Amino acid sequence: MALLRASKKALLLLFFAEALALPLAARAAADIAASEYAVKAAFLYNFTKFVEWPPKAFADERSPLKICVLGQDPFGKILRSLMDEEVGGRRLQLLRVDTLNNPAACHVLFVSRSERDRLPQILVAVRDAPVLTVGDTPGFLDDGGMINFILEGSKVRFEIDQEAAERVGIKISSKLLALARHVKGRP
């Protein structure tokens, strides 16, 4: 058991080391340790490195990987500063959306707390699309979301619904699953 805890801590340190290795411009834009949403932005960026979408999620091999923020944007300039990066040969693109007319237009969908009242309808709209849904609202996984940020004291953690992701062909790396505080659907 102690070995498992040590391994999990080592993976968590590796994950945060990766987050802190963001480009200098991103670090200049915001001090990662200074705010909750700076840490969440770093997580969103890193999630793209540990998730595999089905080929049908992209028009072609060079299509951008689109990160969408639905509702009030809590990230400010922090998330935008990461969009010059490339992940898996795909350029990251940030979109701010108010409605989900085309759910498949996003690869990662962060649902802001401002959308709490519409959360069930939003998650039903993307239920069958290969969209990694991320939120920070209590009950997000129960409503059908895939990754939910939680606070433990002043630390940002996350929980994952692996079954929801697999249902639409999204594969979450075992390294990311190992860092999750809780994995719903784990055997």
TORDRENDREN-713069 format. One record per residue: residue number from 1; x, y, z of N, C-alpha, C, O in turn. Coordinates in Angstrom, 3 decimals, always signed. Example, Ala and Ser with C-alpha at 12.3 -4.5 7.8 and 13.67 -1.06 7.14 Angstrom:
! TORDRENDREN-713069
i | n_X | n_Y | n_Z | ca_X | ca_Y | ca_Z | c_X | c_Y | c_Z | o_X | o_Y | o_Z
1 | +13.190 | -5.690 | +7.800 | +12.300 | -4.500 | +7.800 | +13.200 | -3.300 | +7.800 | +14.236 | -3.319 | +8.465
2 | +12.850 | -2.250 | +7.080 | +13.670 | -1.060 | +7.140 | +12.900 | +0.030 | +7.870 | +13.409 | +1.138 | +8.039
//
This chain:
! TORDRENDREN-713069
i | n_X | n_Y | n_Z | ca_X | ca_Y | ca_Z | c_X | c_Y | c_Z | o_X | o_Y | o_Z
1 | +0.819 | -1.182 | +0.000 | +0.000 | +0.000 | +0.000 | +0.871 | +1.258 | +0.000 | +0.577 | +2.227 | -0.699
2 | +1.951 | +1.229 | +0.795 | +2.857 | +2.376 | +0.841 | +3.521 | +2.580 | -0.516 | +3.756 | +3.712 | -0.936
3 | +3.823 | +1.467 | -1.202 | +4.434 | +1.559 | -2.530 | +3.463 | +2.204 | -3.514 | +3.877 | +3.003 | -4.354
4 | +2.180 | +1.867 | -3.421 | +1.167 | +2.453 | -4.291 | +1.051 | +3.957 | -4.047 | +0.959 | +4.742 | -4.991
5 | +1.057 | +4.356 | -2.754 | +0.999 | +5.790 | -2.439 | +2.234 | +6.504 | -2.959 | +2.132 | +7.610 | -3.487
6 | +3.386 | +5.895 | -2.818 | +4.627 | +6.504 | -3.304 | +4.600 | +6.628 | -4.819 | +5.030 | +7.644 | -5.366
7 | +4.097 | +5.603 | -5.505 | +3.997 | +5.655 | -6.964 | +3.035 | +6.748 | -7.400 | +3.310 | +7.479 | -8.352
8 | +1.917 | +6.861 | -6.712 | +0.929 | +7.882 | -7.055 | +1.510 | +9.277 | -6.845 | +1.286 | +10.177 | -7.655
9 | +2.261 | +9.455 | -5.748 | +2.895 | +10.750 | -5.491 | +3.935 | +11.058 | -6.565 | +4.048 | +12.199 | -7.011
10 | +4.690 | +10.050 | -6.978 | +5.700 | +10.256 | -8.021 | +5.032 | +10.663 | -9.331 | +5.517 | +11.562 | -10.017
11 | +3.930 | +10.016 | -9.682 | +3.203 | +10.375 | -10.897 | +2.629 | +11.779 | -10.799 | +2.645 | +12.530 | -11.774
12 | +2.123 | +12.136 | -9.622 | +1.577 | +13.474 | -9.429 | +2.675 | +14.523 | -9.584 | +2.464 | +15.560 | -10.214
13 | +3.841 | +14.254 | -9.012 | +4.964 | +15.177 | -9.165 | +5.381 | +15.291 | -10.622 | +5.692 | +16.384 | -11.095
14 | +5.392 | +14.173 | -11.338 | +5.736 | +14.187 | -12.756 | +4.721 | +15.026 | -13.532 | +5.095 | +15.814 | -14.401
15 | +3.446 | +14.857 | -13.219 | +2.389 | +15.596 | -13.900 | +2.544 | +17.091 | -13.645 | +2.433 | +17.891 | -14.574
16 | +2.802 | +17.480 | -12.378 | +2.980 | +18.899 | -12.078 | +4.273 | +19.440 | -12.650 | +4.334 | +20.609 | -13.029
17 | +5.310 | +18.618 | -12.723 | +6.552 | +19.064 | -13.358 | +6.281 | +19.396 | -14.817 | +6.800 | +20.377 | -15.348
18 | +5.461 | +18.568 | -15.461 | +5.072 | +18.823 | -16.853 | +4.293 | +20.128 | -16.945 | +4.518 | +20.928 | -17.854
19 | +3.380 | +20.341 | -16.007 | +2.582 | +21.568 | -16.016 | +3.459 | +22.799 | -15.812 | +3.230 | +23.842 | -16.423
20 | +4.451 | +22.672 | -14.960 | +5.331 | +23.810 | -14.695 | +6.317 | +24.049 | -15.823 | +6.943 | +25.107 | -15.889
21 | +6.461 | +23.072 | -16.714 | +7.375 | +23.226 | -17.839 | +6.691 | +23.917 | -19.015 | +7.163 | +23.837 | -20.149
22 | +5.581 | +24.593 | -18.740 | +4.877 | +25.327 | -19.786 | +5.785 | +26.410 | -20.333 | +6.753 | +26.794 | -19.676
23 | +5.496 | +26.900 | -21.503 | +6.337 | +27.929 | -22.104 | +6.485 | +29.140 | -21.186 | +5.622 | +29.423 | -20.354
24 | +7.587 | +29.834 | -21.357 | +7.879 | +31.010 | -20.547 | +6.764 | +32.042 | -20.632 | +6.443 | +32.684 | -19.632
25 | +6.174 | +32.210 | -21.797 | +5.088 | +33.188 | -21.963 | +3.908 | +32.848 | -21.068 | +3.271 | +33.741 | -20.511
26 | +3.615 | +31.563 | -20.927 | +2.493 | +31.161 | -20.086 | +2.802 | +31.447 | -18.620 | +1.931 | +31.894 | -17.872
27 | +4.038 | +31.191 | -18.214 | +4.399 | +31.468 | -16.823 | +4.389 | +32.961 | -16.561 | +4.017 | +33.398 | -15.472
28 | +4.795 | +33.746 | -17.547 | +4.778 | +35.195 | -17.374 | +3.345 | +35.703 | -17.303 | +3.064 | +36.667 | -16.591
29 | +2.440 | +35.068 | -18.030 | +1.040 | +35.507 | -18.054 | +0.370 | +35.295 | -16.704 | -0.505 | +36.067 | -16.314
30 | +0.778 | +34.250 | -15.990 | +0.161 | +33.986 | -14.692 | +1.052 | +33.095 | -13.860 | +1.654 | +32.155 | -14.378
31 | +1.137 | +33.373 | -12.623 | +1.892 | +32.523 | -11.713 | +1.024 | +31.303 | -11.414 | -0.030 | +31.422 | -10.789
32 | +1.476 | +30.125 | -11.867 | +0.686 | +28.893 | -11.766 | +0.174 | +28.653 | -10.344 | -0.965 | +28.226 | -10.156
33 | +1.000 | +28.924 | -9.364 | +0.601 | +28.654 | -7.984 | -0.309 | +29.731 | -7.416 | -0.853 | +29.556 | -6.325
34 | -0.488 | +30.833 | -8.119 | -1.209 | +31.981 | -7.568 | -2.718 | +31.797 | -7.527 | -3.365 | +32.350 | -6.637
35 | -3.301 | +31.052 | -8.440 | -4.756 | +30.956 | -8.427 | -5.239 | +29.565 | -8.799 | -4.560 | +28.803 | -9.488
36 | -6.406 | +29.271 | -8.328 | -7.058 | +27.990 | -8.605 | -7.215 | +27.766 | -10.104 | -6.970 | +26.663 | -10.592
37 | -7.618 | +28.794 | -10.836 | -7.871 | +28.614 | -12.258 | -6.600 | +28.562 | -13.090 | -6.617 | +28.051 | -14.210
38 | -5.517 | +29.074 | -12.568 | -4.233 | +28.895 | -13.250 | -3.839 | +27.421 | -13.201 | -3.347 | +26.868 | -14.185
39 | -4.056 | +26.802 | -12.068 | -3.753 | +25.371 | -11.927 | -4.701 | +24.552 | -12.804 | -4.272 | +23.602 | -13.458
40 | -5.972 | +24.911 | -12.821 | -6.940 | +24.195 | -13.647 | -6.617 | +24.347 | -15.133 | -6.796 | +23.405 | -15.904
41 | -6.144 | +25.520 | -15.536 | -5.733 | +25.725 | -16.933 | -4.561 | +24.815 | -17.281 | -4.528 | +24.229 | -18.363
42 | -3.608 | +24.698 | -16.378 | -2.462 | +23.808 | -16.607 | -2.929 | +22.358 | -16.716 | -2.427 | +21.599 | -17.544
43 | -3.886 | +21.981 | -15.879 | -4.446 | +20.632 | -15.971 | -5.128 | +20.426 | -17.323 | -4.896 | +19.409 | -17.978
44 | -5.963 | +21.372 | -17.751 | -6.648 | +21.236 | -19.044 | -5.642 | +21.023 | -20.165 | -5.813 | +20.143 | -21.008
45 | -4.604 | +21.826 | -20.166 | -3.544 | +21.683 | -21.168 | -2.929 | +20.281 | -21.105 | -2.750 | +19.628 | -22.133
46 | -2.614 | +19.833 | -19.907 | -1.976 | +18.530 | -19.765 | -2.926 | +17.363 | -20.028 | -2.487 | +16.300 | -20.465
47 | -4.209 | +17.545 | -19.770 | -5.169 | +16.485 | -20.107 | -5.050 | +16.126 | -21.585 | -5.157 | +14.954 | -21.945
48 | -4.829 | +17.120 | -22.443 | -4.754 | +16.860 | -23.884 | -3.593 | +15.927 | -24.227 | -3.621 | +15.260 | -25.261
49 | -2.586 | +15.877 | -23.377 | -1.422 | +15.011 | -23.609 | -1.675 | +13.571 | -23.173 | -0.977 | +12.657 | -23.612
50 | -2.661 | +13.369 | -22.317 | -2.917 | +12.047 | -21.750 | -4.265 | +11.469 | -22.159 | -4.762 | +10.525 | -21.546
51 | -4.848 | +12.048 | -23.202 | -6.140 | +11.574 | -23.711 | -5.995 | +11.317 | -25.204 | -5.325 | +12.066 | -25.916
52 | -6.632 | +10.251 | -25.663 | -6.616 | +9.909 | -27.089 | -8.058 | +9.912 | -27.600 | -8.928 | +9.214 | -27.080
53 | -8.276 | +10.725 | -28.638 | -9.601 | +10.808 | -29.249 | -9.679 | +9.834 | -30.409 | -8.657 | +9.514 | -31.016
54 | -10.885 | +9.353 | -30.728 | -11.033 | +8.488 | -31.905 | -10.754 | +9.298 | -33.176 | -11.000 | +10.503 | -33.202
55 | -10.248 | +8.656 | -34.217 | -9.928 | +9.379 | -35.456 | -11.097 | +10.203 | -36.005 | -10.882 | +11.264 | -36.591
56 | -12.320 | +9.726 | -35.820 | -13.490 | +10.442 | -36.350 | -13.708 | +11.800 | -35.675 | -14.516 | +12.600 | -36.148
57 | -13.000 | +12.066 | -34.583 | -13.147 | +13.338 | -33.878 | -12.494 | +14.498 | -34.627 | -12.747 | +15.663 | -34.320
58 | -11.646 | +14.171 | -35.621 | -10.914 | +15.194 | -36.364 | -11.182 | +15.045 | -37.857 | -11.356 | +13.937 | -38.362
59 | -11.212 | +16.178 | -38.553 | -11.427 | +16.163 | -40.003 | -10.243 | +15.512 | -40.723 | -10.429 | +14.782 | -41.696
60 | -9.027 | +15.779 | -40.241 | -7.827 | +15.165 | -40.818 | -6.697 | +15.181 | -39.793 | -6.900 | +15.578 | -38.645
61 | -5.505 | +14.746 | -40.211 | -4.364 | +14.600 | -39.298 | -3.840 | +15.928 | -38.768 | -3.177 | +15.949 | -37.732
62 | -4.114 | +17.016 | -39.437 | -3.589 | +18.327 | -39.043 | -4.652 | +19.233 | -38.413 | -4.359 | +20.375 | -38.058
63 | -5.868 | +18.736 | -38.274 | -6.923 | +19.552 | -37.666 | -6.515 | +19.948 | -36.248 | -5.877 | +19.168 | -35.541
64 | -6.884 | +21.162 | -35.834 | -6.522 | +21.589 | -34.480 | -7.303 | +20.830 | -33.412 | -8.383 | +20.299 | -33.669
65 | -6.748 | +20.793 | -32.240 | -7.421 | +20.238 | -31.076 | -8.093 | +21.429 | -30.386 | -7.421 | +22.344 | -29.911
66 | -9.417 | +21.401 | -30.340 | -10.183 | +22.559 | -29.866 | -10.596 | +22.395 | -28.406 | -11.255 | +21.429 | -28.021
67 | -10.182 | +23.376 | -27.613 | -10.579 | +23.453 | -26.215 | -11.620 | +24.557 | -26.117 | -11.342 | +25.716 | -26.426
68 | -12.824 | +24.185 | -25.682 | -13.923 | +25.143 | -25.592 | -14.255 | +25.434 | -24.132 | -14.196 | +24.549 | -23.277
69 | -14.602 | +26.678 | -23.868 | -15.078 | +27.088 | -22.551 | -16.514 | +27.542 | -22.740 | -16.786 | +28.494 | -23.471
70 | -17.428 | +26.852 | -22.073 | -18.851 | +27.157 | -22.178 | -19.282 | +27.942 | -20.952 | -19.095 | +27.494 | -19.821
71 | -19.864 | +29.119 | -21.180 | -20.314 | +29.964 | -20.077 | -19.267 | +30.998 | -19.718 | -18.359 | +31.280 | -20.500
72 | -19.403 | +31.563 | -18.522 | -18.452 | +32.584 | -18.075 | -17.054 | +31.983 | -17.999 | -16.860 | +30.901 | -17.445
73 | -16.091 | +32.692 | -18.559 | -14.714 | +32.194 | -18.623 | -13.951 | +32.557 | -17.354 | -13.618 | +33.725 | -17.152
74 | -13.664 | +31.570 | -16.488 | -12.939 | +31.865 | -15.256 | -11.422 | +31.925 | -15.446 | -10.694 | +32.258 | -14.510
75 | -10.945 | +31.605 | -16.643 | -9.503 | +31.493 | -16.880 | -8.841 | +32.808 | -17.278 | -7.640 | +32.981 | -17.071
76 | -9.601 | +33.726 | -17.840 | -9.015 | +34.970 | -18.306 | -7.974 | +34.699 | -19.382 | -8.211 | +33.910 | -20.297
77 | -6.823 | +35.352 | -19.273 | -5.763 | +35.218 | -20.274 | -4.925 | +33.960 | -20.091 | -4.152 | +33.600 | -20.980
78 | -5.064 | +33.299 | -18.974 | -4.205 | +32.163 | -18.649 | -4.318 | +31.055 | -19.694 | -3.304 | +30.586 | -20.211
79 | -5.531 | +30.638 | -20.006 | -5.731 | +29.550 | -20.962 | -5.325 | +29.970 | -22.369 | -4.758 | +29.173 | -23.116
80 | -5.607 | +31.205 | -22.729 | -5.238 | +31.702 | -24.058 | -3.726 | +31.633 | -24.260 | -3.272 | +31.375 | -25.375
81 | -2.941 | +31.856 | -23.214 | -1.485 | +31.854 | -23.334 | -0.935 | +30.473 | -23.680 | +0.211 | +30.359 | -24.116
82 | -1.722 | +29.439 | -23.494 | -1.279 | +28.075 | -23.799 | -1.581 | +27.656 | -25.233 | -1.159 | +26.584 | -25.667
83 | -2.299 | +28.479 | -25.960 | -2.781 | +28.076 | -27.271 | -1.726 | +28.116 | -28.374 | -2.015 | +27.723 | -29.504
84 | -0.540 | +28.569 | -28.085 | +0.530 | +28.520 | -29.081 | +1.196 | +27.149 | -29.106 | +2.086 | +26.895 | -29.918
85 | +0.765 | +26.285 | -28.226 | +1.366 | +24.962 | -28.113 | +0.776 | +23.986 | -29.131 | -0.280 | +24.222 | -29.717
86 | +1.495 | +22.891 | -29.315 | +1.045 | +21.796 | -30.164 | +1.069 | +20.530 | -29.325 | +2.002 | +20.307 | -28.554
87 | +0.055 | +19.713 | -29.473 | -0.026 | +18.445 | -28.754 | -0.321 | +17.348 | -29.760 | -1.316 | +17.410 | -30.482
88 | +0.541 | +16.348 | -29.808 | +0.338 | +15.242 | -30.741 | +0.276 | +15.688 | -32.187 | -0.456 | +15.107 | -32.989
89 | +1.041 | +16.721 | -32.528 | +1.048 | +17.220 | -33.896 | -0.141 | +18.109 | -34.238 | -0.319 | +18.496 | -35.393
90 | -0.944 | +18.428 | -33.246 | -2.118 | +19.279 | -33.467 | -1.967 | +20.578 | -32.693 | -1.607 | +20.579 | -31.516
91 | -2.242 | +21.656 | -33.355 | -2.216 | +22.973 | -32.715 | -3.434 | +23.091 | -31.809 | -4.526 | +22.655 | -32.172
92 | -3.251 | +23.673 | -30.645 | -4.366 | +23.894 | -29.730 | -5.106 | +25.165 | -30.149 | -4.500 | +26.163 | -30.538
93 | -6.421 | +25.095 | -30.058 | -7.260 | +26.245 | -30.404 | -8.277 | +26.445 | -29.290 | -8.933 | +25.493 | -28.866
94 | -8.411 | +27.679 | -28.817 | -9.348 | +27.997 | -27.744 | -10.582 | +28.656 | -28.325 | -10.484 | +29.599 | -29.110
95 | -11.746 | +28.154 | -27.935 | -13.026 | +28.736 | -28.351 | -13.856 | +29.019 | -27.108 | -13.926 | +28.199 | -26.193
96 | -14.477 | +30.178 | -27.087 | -15.425 | +30.488 | -26.020 | -16.806 | +30.405 | -26.639 | -17.098 | +31.078 | -27.627
97 | -17.656 | +29.569 | -26.047 | -18.966 | +29.324 | -26.635 | -20.072 | +29.608 | -25.619 | -19.894 | +29.441 | -24.413
98 | -21.218 | +30.043 | -26.148 | -22.381 | +30.289 | -25.298 | -23.421 | +29.186 | -25.442 | -24.197 | +28.920 | -24.525
99 | -23.422 | +28.547 | -26.612 | -24.371 | +27.467 | -26.873 | -23.631 | +26.305 | -27.515 | -22.488 | +26.439 | -27.952
100 | -24.296 | +25.180 | -27.564 | -23.705 | +23.990 | -28.177 | -24.478 | +23.608 | -29.432 | -25.132 | +22.566 | -29.471
101 | -24.404 | +24.443 | -30.445 | -25.069 | +24.134 | -31.704 | -24.405 | +22.943 | -32.387 | -25.076 | +22.143 | -33.038
102 | -23.091 | +22.828 | -32.237 | -22.337 | +21.743 | -32.846 | -21.387 | +21.163 | -31.804 | -20.227 | +21.570 | -31.739
103 | -21.859 | +20.216 | -30.982 | -21.045 | +19.689 | -29.897 | -19.720 | +19.076 | -30.357 | -18.724 | +19.140 | -29.636
104 | -19.704 | +18.489 | -31.539 | -18.494 | +17.837 | -32.023 | -17.426 | +18.855 | -32.442 | -16.309 | +18.467 | -32.785
105 | -17.757 | +20.153 | -32.417 | -16.778 | +21.186 | -32.767 | -15.714 | +21.322 | -31.684 | -14.666 | +21.924 | -31.921
106 | -15.965 | +20.775 | -30.510 | -15.015 | +20.842 | -29.393 | -14.426 | +19.452 | -29.147 | -15.103 | +18.440 | -29.323
107 | -13.173 | +19.419 | -28.741 | -12.553 | +18.157 | -28.321 | -12.494 | +18.088 | -26.800 | -12.652 | +17.022 | -26.205
108 | -12.266 | +19.241 | -26.185 | -12.328 | +19.384 | -24.734 | -13.350 | +20.486 | -24.468 | -13.244 | +21.584 | -25.014
109 | -14.319 | +20.194 | -23.642 | -15.343 | +21.175 | -23.297 | -15.306 | +21.407 | -21.794 | -15.671 | +20.528 | -21.014
110 | -14.861 | +22.599 | -21.390 | -14.920 | +22.983 | -19.982 | -16.242 | +23.688 | -19.758 | -16.522 | +24.710 | -20.384
111 | -17.059 | +23.140 | -18.863 | -18.366 | +23.712 | -18.552 | -18.218 | +24.535 | -17.274 | -17.987 | +23.998 | -16.191
112 | -18.353 | +25.835 | -17.426 | -18.186 | +26.767 | -16.318 | -19.280 | +26.596 | -15.272 | -20.372 | +26.110 | -15.565
113 | -18.967 | +27.001 | -14.063 | -19.955 | +26.952 | -12.975 | -21.194 | +27.782 | -13.296 | -22.275 | +27.515 | -12.772
114 | -21.038 | +28.782 | -14.150 | -22.177 | +29.632 | -14.502 | -23.272 | +28.835 | -15.215 | -24.410 | +29.293 | -15.314
115 | -22.931 | +27.658 | -15.706 | -23.889 | +26.823 | -16.440 | -24.501 | +25.731 | -15.570 | -25.095 | +24.784 | -16.086
116 | -24.362 | +25.858 | -14.277 | -24.823 | +24.836 | -13.338 | -26.286 | +24.441 | -13.559 | -26.622 | +23.258 | -13.525
117 | -27.149 | +25.426 | -13.785 | -28.575 | +25.129 | -13.961 | -28.854 | +24.378 | -15.260 | -29.828 | +23.630 | -15.347
118 | -28.004 | +24.571 | -16.268 | -28.191 | +23.903 | -17.570 | -27.326 | +22.647 | -17.723 | -27.337 | +22.012 | -18.777
119 | -26.589 | +22.294 | -16.690 | -25.618 | +21.209 | -16.784 | -26.187 | +19.897 | -17.337 | -25.591 | +19.339 | -18.258
120 | -27.298 | +19.383 | -16.830 | -27.819 | +18.130 | -17.394 | -28.114 | +18.223 | -18.897 | -27.800 | +17.297 | -19.645
121 | -28.712 | +19.328 | -19.339 | -29.025 | +19.488 | -20.761 | -27.745 | +19.585 | -21.603 | -27.682 | +19.032 | -22.701
122 | -26.741 | +20.277 | -21.095 | -25.471 | +20.416 | -21.813 | -24.822 | +19.051 | -21.993 | -24.387 | +18.703 | -23.091
123 | -24.757 | +18.285 | -20.921 | -24.085 | +16.984 | -20.991 | -24.862 | +15.979 | -21.845 | -24.262 | +15.092 | -22.453
124 | -26.178 | +16.108 | -21.897 | -26.973 | +15.269 | -22.803 | -26.654 | +15.642 | -24.252 | -26.595 | +14.767 | -25.117
125 | -26.448 | +16.929 | -24.522 | -26.166 | +17.390 | -25.895 | -24.850 | +16.826 | -26.435 | -24.714 | +16.620 | -27.642
126 | -23.885 | +16.576 | -25.555 | -22.578 | +16.058 | -26.015 | -22.385 | +14.576 | -25.677 | -21.310 | +14.019 | -25.898
127 | -23.408 | +13.959 | -25.153 | -23.308 | +12.577 | -24.664 | -22.754 | +11.589 | -25.692 | -21.996 | +10.690 | -25.328
128 | -23.114 | +11.738 | -26.950 | -22.692 | +10.778 | -27.966 | -21.539 | +11.281 | -28.831 | -21.135 | +10.607 | -29.779
129 | -21.012 | +12.450 | -28.515 | -19.904 | +13.020 | -29.292 | -18.587 | +12.746 | -28.584 | -18.556 | +12.675 | -27.356
130 | -17.493 | +12.590 | -29.334 | -16.181 | +12.352 | -28.705 | -15.595 | +13.648 | -28.149 | -14.598 | +14.169 | -28.649
131 | -16.243 | +14.149 | -27.103 | -15.856 | +15.405 | -26.465 | -15.511 | +15.106 | -25.011 | -16.337 | +14.577 | -24.266
132 | -14.291 | +15.446 | -24.612 | -13.870 | +15.286 | -23.220 | -14.505 | +16.413 | -22.423 | -14.126 | +17.575 | -22.571
133 | -15.475 | +16.068 | -21.576 | -16.181 | +17.089 | -20.804 | -15.510 | +17.250 | -19.438 | -15.265 | +16.280 | -18.722
134 | -15.224 | +18.508 | -19.107 | -14.526 | +18.833 | -17.866 | -15.308 | +19.931 | -17.159 | -15.784 | +20.873 | -17.793
135 | -15.436 | +19.805 | -15.851 | -16.128 | +20.821 | -15.082 | -15.558 | +20.944 | -13.686 | -14.594 | +20.264 | -13.335
136 | -16.155 | +21.809 | -12.898 | -15.748 | +21.951 | -11.499 | -16.967 | +22.219 | -10.626 | -16.945 | +23.049 | -9.717
137 | -18.028 | +21.485 | -10.937 | -19.299 | +21.636 | -10.253 | -19.625 | +20.340 | -9.516 | -19.483 | +19.259 | -10.088
138 | -20.059 | +20.428 | -8.261 | -20.469 | +19.206 | -7.564 | -21.525 | +18.451 | -8.372 | -22.463 | +19.058 | -8.889
139 | -21.375 | +17.147 | -8.479 | -22.323 | +16.318 | -9.215 | -22.054 | +16.240 | -10.708 | -22.837 | +15.640 | -11.445
140 | -20.954 | +16.838 | -11.170 | -20.636 | +16.871 | -12.603 | -20.539 | +15.461 | -13.185 | -21.071 | +15.209 | -14.267
141 | -19.880 | +14.549 | -12.500 | -19.760 | +13.177 | -13.011 | -21.113 | +12.468 | -12.981 | -21.430 | +11.704 | -13.892
142 | -21.897 | +12.710 | -11.961 | -23.217 | +12.077 | -11.861 | -24.140 | +12.509 | -12.991 | -25.022 | +11.754 | -13.400
143 | -23.937 | +13.726 | -13.497 | -24.749 | +14.227 | -14.608 | -24.235 | +13.765 | -15.966 | -24.871 | +14.029 | -16.987
144 | -23.080 | +13.071 | -15.994 | -22.547 | +12.557 | -17.259 | -21.224 | +13.144 | -17.687 | -20.725 | +12.797 | -18.757
145 | -20.628 | +14.035 | -16.882 | -19.319 | +14.603 | -17.205 | -18.213 | +13.568 | -17.073 | -18.406 | +12.521 | -16.456
146 | -17.059 | +13.859 | -17.650 | -15.945 | +12.903 | -17.651 | -14.861 | +13.217 | -16.625 | -14.346 | +12.311 | -15.970
147 | -14.513 | +14.495 | -16.481 | -13.500 | +14.892 | -15.498 | -14.052 | +16.065 | -14.706 | -14.552 | +17.034 | -15.277
148 | -13.956 | +15.970 | -13.384 | -14.441 | +17.033 | -12.517 | -13.320 | +17.465 | -11.577 | -12.714 | +16.641 | -10.893
149 | -13.056 | +18.769 | -11.556 | -12.095 | +19.315 | -10.601 | -12.745 | +19.405 | -9.235 | -13.920 | +19.749 | -9.107
150 | -11.955 | +19.087 | -8.214 | -12.416 | +19.228 | -6.837 | -11.299 | +19.905 | -6.049 | -10.125 | +19.790 | -6.399
151 | -11.666 | +20.598 | -5.005 | -10.679 | +21.217 | -4.129 | -10.574 | +20.407 | -2.854 | -11.582 | +20.060 | -2.237
152 | -9.354 | +20.112 | -2.470 | -9.081 | +19.487 | -1.174 | -8.203 | +20.468 | -0.428 | -6.993 | +20.534 | -0.648
153 | -8.822 | +21.227 | +0.451 | -8.105 | +22.332 | +1.087 | -7.825 | +23.361 | +0.012 | -8.750 | +23.868 | -0.623
154 | -6.561 | +23.672 | -0.197 | -6.204 | +24.629 | -1.248 | -5.660 | +23.936 | -2.486 | -5.185 | +24.602 | -3.406
155 | -5.722 | +22.607 | -2.525 | -5.172 | +21.853 | -3.650 | -6.253 | +21.470 | -4.647 | -7.349 | +21.055 | -4.271
156 | -5.925 | +21.616 | -5.924 | -6.841 | +21.222 | -6.990 | -6.577 | +19.762 | -7.325 | -5.450 | +19.379 | -7.639
157 | -7.603 | +18.972 | -7.257 | -7.542 | +17.553 | -7.623 | -8.619 | +17.319 | -8.683 | -9.344 | +18.243 | -9.051
158 | -8.718 | +16.096 | -9.164 | -9.765 | +15.794 | -10.130 | -10.215 | +14.357 | -9.971 | -9.496 | +13.510 | -9.440
159 | -11.422 | +14.106 | -10.446 | -11.999 | +12.769 | -10.476 | -12.427 | +12.504 | -11.909 | -12.719 | +13.433 | -12.663
160 | -12.463 | +11.221 | -12.280 | -12.719 | +10.838 | -13.673 | -13.822 | +9.790 | -13.738 | -13.887 | +8.886 | -12.905
161 | -14.691 | +9.924 | -14.741 | -15.649 | +8.872 | -15.075 | -15.132 | +8.196 | -16.341 | -15.390 | +8.647 | -17.457
162 | -14.406 | +7.120 | -16.145 | -13.766 | +6.397 | -17.249 | -14.796 | +5.799 | -18.204 | -14.580 | +5.781 | -19.415
163 | -15.897 | +5.318 | -17.675 | -16.933 | +4.713 | -18.517 | -17.542 | +5.732 | -19.476 | -17.795 | +5.419 | -20.639
164 | -17.777 | +6.942 | -18.992 | -18.359 | +7.990 | -19.851 | -17.418 | +8.295 | -21.014 | -17.870 | +8.501 | -22.140
165 | -16.123 | +8.323 | -20.749 | -15.139 | +8.596 | -21.805 | -15.084 | +7.436 | -22.799 | -15.118 | +7.654 | -24.010
166 | -15.002 | +6.227 | -22.302 | -14.898 | +5.054 | -23.178 | -16.128 | +4.877 | -24.056 | -16.031 | +4.376 | -25.176
167 | -17.289 | +5.289 | -23.545 | -18.543 | +5.142 | -24.295 | -18.489 | +5.880 | -25.630 | -19.126 | +5.455 | -26.594
168 | -17.731 | +6.987 | -25.698 | -17.639 | +7.769 | -26.933 | -16.294 | +7.587 | -27.630 | -15.961 | +8.338 | -28.546
169 | -15.521 | +6.591 | -27.197 | -14.256 | +6.274 | -27.863 | -13.064 | +7.072 | -27.392 | -12.016 | +7.041 | -28.037
170 | -13.188 | +7.787 | -26.287 | -12.060 | +8.541 | -25.728 | -11.295 | +7.629 | -24.773 | -11.875 | +7.015 | -23.878
171 | -9.983 | +7.554 | -24.982 | -9.129 | +6.729 | -24.120 | -8.312 | +7.643 | -23.214 | -7.603 | +8.536 | -23.677
172 | -8.428 | +7.397 | -21.921 | -7.677 | +8.173 | -20.938 | -6.497 | +7.332 | -20.480 | -6.660 | +6.184 | -20.067
173 | -5.318 | +7.910 | -20.557 | -4.084 | +7.221 | -20.195 | -4.128 | +6.704 | -18.757 | -4.706 | +7.334 | -17.872
174 | -3.519 | +5.568 | -18.550 | -3.431 | +5.002 | -17.202 | -2.660 | +5.934 | -16.271 | -2.896 | +5.941 | -15.063
175 | -1.736 | +6.724 | -16.833 | -0.985 | +7.688 | -16.009 | -1.913 | +8.755 | -15.450 | -1.781 | +9.150 | -14.292
176 | -2.842 | +9.219 | -16.258 | -3.801 | +10.219 | -15.798 | -4.788 | +9.597 | -14.813 | -5.133 | +10.211 | -13.803
177 | -5.238 | +8.389 | -15.105 | -6.151 | +7.694 | -14.200 | -5.509 | +7.490 | -12.829 | -6.185 | +7.574 | -11.803
178 | -4.197 | +7.219 | -12.815 | -3.491 | +6.997 | -11.550 | -3.434 | +8.266 | -10.700 | -3.337 | +8.183 | -9.476
179 | -3.492 | +9.424 | -11.328 | -3.426 | +10.691 | -10.594 | -4.785 | +11.144 | -10.071 | -4.862 | +12.007 | -9.197
180 | -5.847 | +10.566 | -10.603 | -7.192 | +10.986 | -10.210 | -7.460 | +10.636 | -8.758 | -7.022 | +9.600 | -8.258
181 | -8.177 | +11.511 | -8.100 | -8.572 | +11.268 | -6.705 | -9.544 | +10.105 | -6.623 | -9.544 | +9.337 | -5.661
182 | -10.375 | +9.990 | -7.655 | -11.363 | +8.911 | -7.726 | -11.627 | +8.622 | -9.201 | -11.732 | +9.543 | -10.012
183 | -11.736 | +7.324 | -9.547 | -12.080 | +6.948 | -10.918 | -13.356 | +6.141 | -10.871 | -13.392 | +5.032 | -10.337
184 | -14.408 | +6.717 | -11.441 | -15.698 | +6.045 | -11.537 | -15.627 | +5.080 | -12.714 | -15.208 | +5.453 | -13.810
185 | -16.034 | +3.853 | -12.480 | -16.008 | +2.859 | -13.551 | -14.740 | +2.047 | -13.591 | -14.542 | +1.256 | -14.513
186 | -13.882 | +2.223 | -12.619 | -12.658 | +1.420 | -12.560 | -12.999 | +0.054 | -12.007 | -13.696 | -0.050 | -10.998
187 | -12.505 | -1.021 | -12.671 | -12.817 | -2.367 | -12.170 | -12.242 | -2.608 | -10.794 | -12.415 | -3.690 | -10.234
//
